Amino acid sequence: MHKIPSVAHEFLNRFKSSIQYKEHELEIPVPMLRLTCAMIKLSLDAWAEGDGTDPDSFNITECEKQYDAVLKLIEDTRKRSEQTCHCILHNVYLAVTGAVPTVPAAADEPAHPEAVS
């Protein structure tokens, strides 16, 4: 069976880490996550209202509201904890790409900045 490469494999240079000392832990790009989350929310709402099969039922204003709401959630999470936001974005990347978490060799990974005195 021939497996078609994912978008992540086609555009690997677009996936980066927001944590400098964890550059090997790639993240899903925030715009991609925003669009996906907004469309899932709108689709679920449409199905709940009984018009989930009508593509014309999507309202662009509501799409923008959901897209912006996801950004606010990500920004709020990042303000509370850069590490938590990174973990979420990295775990989504792993889940959607099927990638296996990689751990660099201990000598290659710099010490955590907060651990250095």
Secondary structure, DSSP 8 states (H G I E B T S, - for coil): ------HHHHTGGG---SSGGGTTS----HHHHHHHHHHHHHHHHHHHTT-TT-GGG--HHHHHHHHHHHHHHHHHHHHH-HHHHHHHHHHHHHHHH--------TTTS---GGG--
